[in-house]
Amino acid sequence: MNSITFATVMWLLSRIVIVIAMLVIAPLLPAPPGGIQPTVSWDVFSAWDSDHYQMIATSGYEYANDGQGHNVAFFPLFPLLVRAVMSGGLPFNVAGTVVNNLAFWGALILLCGWVQESHGQNVARWTTAVLAWCPFSLFGTVIYTEGLFLLWSTAALRAFDRKHYGWSALWGALASATRLPGIALSPAFLLVAWREKRSAFAYLPSLATAGGMGLYSLYCGIRFGDMLAFLRVQQAWQPEQAFYGQGWLKMLVQISAGTANWNRGWIQDPWHPLLFITICALGYLVWRSQSDLTRRGTLQPPRKRSRLQRLCVEQGYGFYSLFILLWLLAGDPLINMIMVWGGGYLLVRERTKLRPVAVTYGFCSLAVILSPGRTISAERHAYGIVSISIALGLLLARYPRWGWATLLFFTLVLVSFAVRFAQHLWVA
């Protein structure tokens, strides 16, 4: 099975799971508080940011410097492509879904081929599976920009790695015209070109990538008289915080003490922190025991060593079970924290094995995400950093047992997210 076929299979199977969750499971469930009763229609793929993209595609941009949220915060390339497809007679919900899904499919194919060139087939397949089955891959199917952004950013990174600077400049400009985090490609290309002492042409993609956002800024200046309109309205989309990083502190408290206790400002429900401490203590004991077994195993003859290795595997399953319990206890804050900070840890851990442009882009992207100190949608933006998926693919290729367990967990959460999105409940 070549890289194109494998990427297509991963894309198709994961999208089938999402469609079943949204069009079969969700309509059978009662409407949740604050949500809606989904119908078997294209409407399930449109919610939250999708409404803004629809307004842009059908009516254009609007903006006023009044401290309120306006659709000028959303970059233009995705709605422009959707508008082009709509000109063929398709309604917005169909056109938006088709554009994002096809782009996500293309991103998986490009990623699988690129990683196979640089790291081999095994790593390429794990990386592609990670990107396809990650719970936030839901946003590569609904009417959001994840699929398109992953396509352009992966194409730009791959072209730069191959020293195809013209193509890298084009794809980078399209990425920054799709979403604000695309600007992270610019310093990444600049740093790699300087560090590796590449030719003067290697600096072209860094300048061109900024051009995508620059053209949109110029449009805002001509249309609204404010070249930074898309930045000014960001404040309206983010909750106020008393200090930098308040959102991350809130997540830590929600994980360890519980959301209800955070909302009340004191420990009214002692069971959550007690269960959290118990799970962490058990996890530490399992880790210590496994470390001791591993150390003893290196000193034992082969027969006893294999028995100790089986015990290590069994304890690994115990650790996995404890993680599932922690997820059931803490919920979304745990997933969100892992996506961003766990992604950063993976980049640090695998930095010597990743391609220089991939690891540099990963750190630059995380810097863009963390710079406001806010947490809203940070986990979804971290998913859009393709370098994190490559780093996880490298890790799981070395530990395939954990890889299968990870994909199983991904699938479970993916179904949950798909149902919630169809019910118009917040996901990321």
Contacts in CASP RR format, 6 or more apart in sequence:
PFRMAT RR
TARGET T0000
AUTHOR 0000-0000-0000
METHOD contacts of the structure
MODEL  1
MNSITFATVMWLLSRIVIVIAMLVIAPLLPAPPGGIQPTVSWDVFSAWDS
DHYQMIATSGYEYANDGQGHNVAFFPLFPLLVRAVMSGGLPFNVAGTVVN
NLAFWGALILLCGWVQESHGQNVARWTTAVLAWCPFSLFGTVIYTEGLFL
LWSTAALRAFDRKHYGWSALWGALASATRLPGIALSPAFLLVAWREKRSA
FAYLPSLATAGGMGLYSLYCGIRFGDMLAFLRVQQAWQPEQAFYGQGWLK
MLVQISAGTANWNRGWIQDPWHPLLFITICALGYLVWRSQSDLTRRGTLQ
PPRKRSRLQRLCVEQGYGFYSLFILLWLLAGDPLINMIMVWGGGYLLVRE
RTKLRPVAVTYGFCSLAVILSPGRTISAERHAYGIVSISIALGLLLARYP
RWGWATLLFFTLVLVSFAVRFAQHLWVA
1 9 0 8 1.000
3 109 0 8 1.000
3 112 0 8 1.000
3 113 0 8 1.000
3 116 0 8 1.000
3 121 0 8 1.000
3 124 0 8 1.000
3 128 0 8 1.000
4 109 0 8 1.000
4 112 0 8 1.000
6 112 0 8 1.000
6 124 0 8 1.000
6 125 0 8 1.000
6 128 0 8 1.000
7 105 0 8 1.000
7 106 0 8 1.000
7 108 0 8 1.000
7 109 0 8 1.000
7 111 0 8 1.000
7 112 0 8 1.000
7 113 0 8 1.000
7 128 0 8 1.000
7 132 0 8 1.000
8 105 0 8 1.000
8 108 0 8 1.000
8 109 0 8 1.000
10 108 0 8 1.000
10 128 0 8 1.000
10 129 0 8 1.000
10 132 0 8 1.000
10 133 0 8 1.000
11 104 0 8 1.000
11 105 0 8 1.000
11 108 0 8 1.000
11 132 0 8 1.000
13 132 0 8 1.000
14 132 0 8 1.000
14 133 0 8 1.000
14 137 0 8 1.000
14 414 0 8 1.000
15 101 0 8 1.000
15 141 0 8 1.000
17 411 0 8 1.000
17 414 0 8 1.000
17 415 0 8 1.000
17 418 0 8 1.000
18 138 0 8 1.000
18 141 0 8 1.000
18 414 0 8 1.000
18 418 0 8 1.000
19 141 0 8 1.000
21 414 0 8 1.000
21 415 0 8 1.000
21 418 0 8 1.000
21 419 0 8 1.000
21 422 0 8 1.000
22 38 0 8 1.000
22 44 0 8 1.000
22 45 0 8 1.000
22 418 0 8 1.000
22 419 0 8 1.000
22 421 0 8 1.000
22 422 0 8 1.000
23 38 0 8 1.000
23 40 0 8 1.000
23 44 0 8 1.000
23 422 0 8 1.000
25 415 0 8 1.000
25 419 0 8 1.000
26 38 0 8 1.000
26 44 0 8 1.000
26 418 0 8 1.000
26 419 0 8 1.000
26 422 0 8 1.000
26 423 0 8 1.000
27 37 0 8 1.000
27 38 0 8 1.000
27 39 0 8 1.000
27 40 0 8 1.000
27 422 0 8 1.000
29 419 0 8 1.000
29 423 0 8 1.000
30 37 0 8 1.000
31 37 0 8 1.000
31 423 0 8 1.000
32 423 0 8 1.000
32 425 0 8 1.000
34 424 0 8 1.000
34 425 0 8 1.000
35 423 0 8 1.000
35 424 0 8 1.000
35 425 0 8 1.000
36 423 0 8 1.000
36 424 0 8 1.000
37 423 0 8 1.000
38 44 0 8 1.000
38 422 0 8 1.000
38 423 0 8 1.000
42 91 0 8 1.000
42 93 0 8 1.000
42 94 0 8 1.000
42 97 0 8 1.000
43 93 0 8 1.000
44 421 0 8 1.000
44 422 0 8 1.000
45 93 0 8 1.000
45 96 0 8 1.000
45 97 0 8 1.000
45 141 0 8 1.000
45 142 0 8 1.000
45 143 0 8 1.000
46 54 0 8 1.000
46 92 0 8 1.000
46 93 0 8 1.000
46 142 0 8 1.000
46 143 0 8 1.000
47 142 0 8 1.000
47 421 0 8 1.000
47 424 0 8 1.000
48 424 0 8 1.000
48 426 0 8 1.000
49 74 0 8 1.000
49 143 0 8 1.000
49 144 0 8 1.000
50 142 0 8 1.000
50 143 0 8 1.000
50 144 0 8 1.000
52 71 0 8 1.000
52 73 0 8 1.000
52 74 0 8 1.000
53 74 0 8 1.000
53 78 0 8 1.000
53 79 0 8 1.000
53 82 0 8 1.000
53 96 0 8 1.000
53 143 0 8 1.000
53 144 0 8 1.000
53 145 0 8 1.000
54 92 0 8 1.000
54 143 0 8 1.000
55 62 0 8 1.000
55 71 0 8 1.000
56 71 0 8 1.000
56 74 0 8 1.000
56 76 0 8 1.000
56 79 0 8 1.000
57 79 0 8 1.000
57 80 0 8 1.000
57 82 0 8 1.000
57 83 0 8 1.000
57 86 0 8 1.000
57 92 0 8 1.000
57 95 0 8 1.000
58 83 0 8 1.000
58 92 0 8 1.000
60 71 0 8 1.000
60 79 0 8 1.000
61 70 0 8 1.000
61 71 0 8 1.000
61 72 0 8 1.000
61 76 0 8 1.000
61 223 0 8 1.000
61 224 0 8 1.000
62 70 0 8 1.000
62 71 0 8 1.000
62 72 0 8 1.000
63 70 0 8 1.000
63 71 0 8 1.000
63 72 0 8 1.000
63 220 0 8 1.000
63 223 0 8 1.000
63 224 0 8 1.000
63 226 0 8 1.000
63 229 0 8 1.000
63 233 0 8 1.000
64 70 0 8 1.000
65 226 0 8 1.000
65 229 0 8 1.000
65 232 0 8 1.000
67 232 0 8 1.000
67 233 0 8 1.000
67 235 0 8 1.000
67 236 0 8 1.000
68 233 0 8 1.000
68 236 0 8 1.000
69 233 0 8 1.000
69 236 0 8 1.000
69 237 0 8 1.000
70 229 0 8 1.000
70 233 0 8 1.000
70 236 0 8 1.000
72 220 0 8 1.000
72 224 0 8 1.000
72 229 0 8 1.000
72 230 0 8 1.000
72 233 0 8 1.000
73 230 0 8 1.000
73 233 0 8 1.000
73 234 0 8 1.000
73 236 0 8 1.000
73 237 0 8 1.000
75 145 0 8 1.000
75 176 0 8 1.000
75 177 0 8 1.000
75 178 0 8 1.000
75 179 0 8 1.000
75 180 0 8 1.000
75 213 0 8 1.000
75 216 0 8 1.000
75 230 0 8 1.000
76 177 0 8 1.000
76 216 0 8 1.000
76 219 0 8 1.000
77 148 0 8 1.000
77 174 0 8 1.000
77 177 0 8 1.000
77 178 0 8 1.000
78 99 0 8 1.000
78 100 0 8 1.000
78 145 0 8 1.000
78 148 0 8 1.000
78 178 0 8 1.000
81 99 0 8 1.000
81 148 0 8 1.000
82 92 0 8 1.000
82 95 0 8 1.000
82 96 0 8 1.000
82 99 0 8 1.000
82 143 0 8 1.000
83 95 0 8 1.000
85 95 0 8 1.000
85 96 0 8 1.000
85 98 0 8 1.000
85 99 0 8 1.000
86 92 0 8 1.000
86 95 0 8 1.000
90 98 0 8 1.000
92 143 0 8 1.000
93 143 0 8 1.000
96 143 0 8 1.000
97 141 0 8 1.000
97 142 0 8 1.000
97 143 0 8 1.000
99 148 0 8 1.000
100 140 0 8 1.000
100 141 0 8 1.000
100 142 0 8 1.000
100 143 0 8 1.000
100 144 0 8 1.000
100 145 0 8 1.000
100 146 0 8 1.000
100 147 0 8 1.000
100 148 0 8 1.000
101 140 0 8 1.000
101 141 0 8 1.000
101 147 0 8 1.000
103 140 0 8 1.000
103 147 0 8 1.000
103 148 0 8 1.000
103 150 0 8 1.000
103 151 0 8 1.000
104 137 0 8 1.000
104 140 0 8 1.000
104 141 0 8 1.000
104 146 0 8 1.000
104 147 0 8 1.000
104 150 0 8 1.000
104 151 0 8 1.000
106 151 0 8 1.000
107 131 0 8 1.000
107 147 0 8 1.000
107 150 0 8 1.000
107 151 0 8 1.000
107 154 0 8 1.000
107 386 0 8 1.000
108 128 0 8 1.000
108 131 0 8 1.000
108 132 0 8 1.000
110 151 0 8 1.000
110 154 0 8 1.000
110 155 0 8 1.000
110 158 0 8 1.000
111 124 0 8 1.000
111 127 0 8 1.000
111 128 0 8 1.000
111 131 0 8 1.000
111 150 0 8 1.000
111 154 0 8 1.000
111 386 0 8 1.000
111 389 0 8 1.000
111 390 0 8 1.000
112 124 0 8 1.000
112 125 0 8 1.000
112 127 0 8 1.000
112 128 0 8 1.000
113 124 0 8 1.000
114 154 0 8 1.000
114 157 0 8 1.000
114 158 0 8 1.000
114 161 0 8 1.000
115 123 0 8 1.000
115 124 0 8 1.000
115 127 0 8 1.000
115 128 0 8 1.000
115 390 0 8 1.000
116 123 0 8 1.000
116 124 0 8 1.000
118 161 0 8 1.000
118 355 0 8 1.000
119 127 0 8 1.000
119 353 0 8 1.000
119 390 0 8 1.000
119 394 0 8 1.000
119 397 0 8 1.000
122 397 0 8 1.000
123 390 0 8 1.000
123 393 0 8 1.000
123 394 0 8 1.000
123 397 0 8 1.000
126 392 0 8 1.000
126 393 0 8 1.000
126 394 0 8 1.000
126 396 0 8 1.000
126 397 0 8 1.000
126 400 0 8 1.000
126 403 0 8 1.000
127 389 0 8 1.000
127 390 0 8 1.000
127 392 0 8 1.000
127 393 0 8 1.000
127 394 0 8 1.000
129 407 0 8 1.000
130 389 0 8 1.000
130 392 0 8 1.000
130 393 0 8 1.000
130 396 0 8 1.000
130 406 0 8 1.000
130 407 0 8 1.000
130 410 0 8 1.000
131 137 0 8 1.000
131 150 0 8 1.000
131 386 0 8 1.000
131 389 0 8 1.000
133 407 0 8 1.000
133 410 0 8 1.000
133 411 0 8 1.000
133 414 0 8 1.000
134 383 0 8 1.000
134 389 0 8 1.000
134 410 0 8 1.000
134 414 0 8 1.000
135 335 0 8 1.000
135 410 0 8 1.000
135 413 0 8 1.000
135 414 0 8 1.000
135 416 0 8 1.000
135 417 0 8 1.000
136 146 0 8 1.000
136 339 0 8 1.000
136 379 0 8 1.000
136 380 0 8 1.000
136 383 0 8 1.000
136 384 0 8 1.000
136 417 0 8 1.000
136 428 0 8 1.000
137 146 0 8 1.000
137 383 0 8 1.000
137 414 0 8 1.000
138 414 0 8 1.000
138 417 0 8 1.000
138 418 0 8 1.000
138 421 0 8 1.000
138 427 0 8 1.000
139 146 0 8 1.000
139 147 0 8 1.000
139 380 0 8 1.000
139 383 0 8 1.000
139 428 0 8 1.000
140 146 0 8 1.000
140 147 0 8 1.000
140 150 0 8 1.000
142 421 0 8 1.000
145 178 0 8 1.000
145 179 0 8 1.000
146 380 0 8 1.000
146 383 0 8 1.000
146 384 0 8 1.000
148 178 0 8 1.000
149 175 0 8 1.000
149 178 0 8 1.000
149 179 0 8 1.000
149 181 0 8 1.000
149 182 0 8 1.000
149 384 0 8 1.000
150 384 0 8 1.000
150 386 0 8 1.000
152 171 0 8 1.000
152 172 0 8 1.000
152 174 0 8 1.000
152 175 0 8 1.000
152 178 0 8 1.000
153 171 0 8 1.000
153 172 0 8 1.000
153 175 0 8 1.000
153 182 0 8 1.000
153 185 0 8 1.000
153 361 0 8 1.000
153 384 0 8 1.000
153 386 0 8 1.000
154 386 0 8 1.000
155 167 0 8 1.000
155 171 0 8 1.000
155 172 0 8 1.000
156 167 0 8 1.000
156 168 0 8 1.000
156 171 0 8 1.000
156 172 0 8 1.000
156 175 0 8 1.000
156 185 0 8 1.000
156 205 0 8 1.000
156 209 0 8 1.000
157 168 0 8 1.000
157 185 0 8 1.000
157 357 0 8 1.000
157 358 0 8 1.000
157 361 0 8 1.000
157 386 0 8 1.000
157 387 0 8 1.000
159 165 0 8 1.000
159 166 0 8 1.000
159 167 0 8 1.000
159 168 0 8 1.000
159 171 0 8 1.000
159 205 0 8 1.000
160 168 0 8 1.000
160 189 0 8 1.000
160 192 0 8 1.000
160 202 0 8 1.000
160 205 0 8 1.000
160 357 0 8 1.000
161 355 0 8 1.000
161 357 0 8 1.000
161 358 0 8 1.000
163 198 0 8 1.000
163 202 0 8 1.000
165 201 0 8 1.000
165 202 0 8 1.000
165 204 0 8 1.000
165 205 0 8 1.000
166 204 0 8 1.000
166 205 0 8 1.000
166 208 0 8 1.000
168 189 0 8 1.000
168 205 0 8 1.000
169 204 0 8 1.000
169 205 0 8 1.000
169 207 0 8 1.000
169 208 0 8 1.000
169 209 0 8 1.000
170 208 0 8 1.000
172 182 0 8 1.000
172 185 0 8 1.000
172 205 0 8 1.000
172 208 0 8 1.000
172 209 0 8 1.000
172 212 0 8 1.000
173 208 0 8 1.000
173 209 0 8 1.000
173 211 0 8 1.000
173 212 0 8 1.000
174 212 0 8 1.000
175 182 0 8 1.000
175 185 0 8 1.000
175 209 0 8 1.000
176 182 0 8 1.000
176 183 0 8 1.000
176 185 0 8 1.000
176 186 0 8 1.000
176 209 0 8 1.000
176 210 0 8 1.000
176 211 0 8 1.000
176 212 0 8 1.000
176 213 0 8 1.000
176 214 0 8 1.000
177 211 0 8 1.000
177 212 0 8 1.000
177 213 0 8 1.000
177 215 0 8 1.000
177 216 0 8 1.000
180 213 0 8 1.000
180 230 0 8 1.000
180 368 0 8 1.000
181 365 0 8 1.000
181 368 0 8 1.000
181 369 0 8 1.000
181 381 0 8 1.000
181 384 0 8 1.000
181 385 0 8 1.000
182 209 0 8 1.000
182 213 0 8 1.000
182 365 0 8 1.000
182 368 0 8 1.000
183 209 0 8 1.000
183 210 0 8 1.000
183 213 0 8 1.000
183 368 0 8 1.000
184 361 0 8 1.000
184 362 0 8 1.000
184 364 0 8 1.000
184 365 0 8 1.000
184 367 0 8 1.000
184 368 0 8 1.000
185 205 0 8 1.000
185 206 0 8 1.000
185 209 0 8 1.000
185 361 0 8 1.000
185 364 0 8 1.000
186 206 0 8 1.000
186 207 0 8 1.000
186 209 0 8 1.000
186 210 0 8 1.000
187 206 0 8 1.000
187 364 0 8 1.000
188 357 0 8 1.000
188 360 0 8 1.000
188 361 0 8 1.000
188 362 0 8 1.000
188 364 0 8 1.000
189 202 0 8 1.000
189 203 0 8 1.000
189 205 0 8 1.000
189 206 0 8 1.000
189 209 0 8 1.000
189 357 0 8 1.000
190 203 0 8 1.000
190 206 0 8 1.000
191 360 0 8 1.000
191 364 0 8 1.000
192 198 0 8 1.000
192 202 0 8 1.000
192 356 0 8 1.000
192 357 0 8 1.000
192 360 0 8 1.000
193 202 0 8 1.000
193 203 0 8 1.000
193 206 0 8 1.000
195 356 0 8 1.000
196 202 0 8 1.000
196 356 0 8 1.000
216 230 0 8 1.000
217 227 0 8 1.000
217 228 0 8 1.000
217 230 0 8 1.000
218 227 0 8 1.000
220 226 0 8 1.000
220 227 0 8 1.000
220 228 0 8 1.000
220 229 0 8 1.000
220 230 0 8 1.000
221 227 0 8 1.000
221 229 0 8 1.000
226 232 0 8 1.000
234 372 0 8 1.000
237 376 0 8 1.000
238 372 0 8 1.000
238 374 0 8 1.000
238 376 0 8 1.000
239 374 0 8 1.000
239 376 0 8 1.000
241 247 0 8 1.000
241 373 0 8 1.000
241 374 0 8 1.000
244 373 0 8 1.000
245 373 0 8 1.000
245 374 0 8 1.000
245 375 0 8 1.000
246 373 0 8 1.000
247 373 0 8 1.000
247 374 0 8 1.000
247 375 0 8 1.000
248 337 0 8 1.000
248 373 0 8 1.000
248 375 0 8 1.000
250 262 0 8 1.000
250 375 0 8 1.000
251 333 0 8 1.000
251 336 0 8 1.000
251 337 0 8 1.000
251 375 0 8 1.000
252 337 0 8 1.000
253 261 0 8 1.000
253 262 0 8 1.000
254 262 0 8 1.000
254 330 0 8 1.000
254 333 0 8 1.000
255 276 0 8 1.000
255 330 0 8 1.000
255 333 0 8 1.000
255 334 0 8 1.000
255 337 0 8 1.000
256 273 0 8 1.000
256 276 0 8 1.000
257 267 0 8 1.000
257 272 0 8 1.000
257 273 0 8 1.000
257 276 0 8 1.000
258 269 0 8 1.000
258 272 0 8 1.000
258 273 0 8 1.000
258 276 0 8 1.000
258 330 0 8 1.000
259 333 0 8 1.000
260 268 0 8 1.000
260 269 0 8 1.000
260 272 0 8 1.000
261 267 0 8 1.000
261 268 0 8 1.000
261 269 0 8 1.000
261 272 0 8 1.000
261 273 0 8 1.000
267 273 0 8 1.000
272 329 0 8 1.000
275 329 0 8 1.000
276 326 0 8 1.000
276 329 0 8 1.000
276 330 0 8 1.000
279 322 0 8 1.000
279 325 0 8 1.000
279 326 0 8 1.000
279 329 0 8 1.000
282 322 0 8 1.000
283 319 0 8 1.000
283 322 0 8 1.000
286 315 0 8 1.000
286 316 0 8 1.000
286 318 0 8 1.000
286 319 0 8 1.000
286 322 0 8 1.000
287 319 0 8 1.000
289 315 0 8 1.000
290 312 0 8 1.000
290 315 0 8 1.000
290 316 0 8 1.000
290 319 0 8 1.000
293 308 0 8 1.000
293 311 0 8 1.000
293 312 0 8 1.000
293 315 0 8 1.000
294 308 0 8 1.000
294 312 0 8 1.000
296 308 0 8 1.000
297 304 0 8 1.000
297 305 0 8 1.000
297 308 0 8 1.000
297 309 0 8 1.000
298 305 0 8 1.000
300 308 0 8 1.000
313 401 0 8 1.000
317 405 0 8 1.000
320 402 0 8 1.000
320 405 0 8 1.000
324 409 0 8 1.000
326 334 0 8 1.000
327 334 0 8 1.000
327 335 0 8 1.000
327 409 0 8 1.000
335 379 0 8 1.000
335 413 0 8 1.000
336 375 0 8 1.000
336 378 0 8 1.000
336 379 0 8 1.000
336 428 0 8 1.000
339 378 0 8 1.000
339 379 0 8 1.000
339 382 0 8 1.000
339 383 0 8 1.000
340 366 0 8 1.000
340 369 0 8 1.000
340 370 0 8 1.000
340 378 0 8 1.000
340 379 0 8 1.000
340 382 0 8 1.000
343 366 0 8 1.000
343 382 0 8 1.000
343 385 0 8 1.000
343 388 0 8 1.000
343 391 0 8 1.000
343 392 0 8 1.000
344 363 0 8 1.000
344 366 0 8 1.000
344 388 0 8 1.000
346 388 0 8 1.000
346 391 0 8 1.000
346 392 0 8 1.000
346 395 0 8 1.000
347 354 0 8 1.000
347 359 0 8 1.000
347 362 0 8 1.000
347 363 0 8 1.000
347 366 0 8 1.000
347 387 0 8 1.000
347 388 0 8 1.000
347 391 0 8 1.000
349 391 0 8 1.000
349 395 0 8 1.000
350 359 0 8 1.000
350 390 0 8 1.000
350 391 0 8 1.000
350 394 0 8 1.000
350 395 0 8 1.000
351 359 0 8 1.000
353 394 0 8 1.000
354 387 0 8 1.000
354 390 0 8 1.000
354 391 0 8 1.000
354 394 0 8 1.000
358 386 0 8 1.000
358 387 0 8 1.000
358 390 0 8 1.000
359 387 0 8 1.000
361 385 0 8 1.000
361 387 0 8 1.000
362 385 0 8 1.000
362 387 0 8 1.000
362 388 0 8 1.000
365 381 0 8 1.000
365 384 0 8 1.000
365 385 0 8 1.000
365 387 0 8 1.000
366 382 0 8 1.000
366 385 0 8 1.000
369 378 0 8 1.000
369 381 0 8 1.000
369 382 0 8 1.000
370 378 0 8 1.000
377 428 0 8 1.000
379 428 0 8 1.000
380 428 0 8 1.000
382 388 0 8 1.000
392 406 0 8 1.000
396 402 0 8 1.000
396 403 0 8 1.000
396 406 0 8 1.000
417 427 0 8 1.000
417 428 0 8 1.000
420 426 0 8 1.000
420 427 0 8 1.000
421 427 0 8 1.000
END
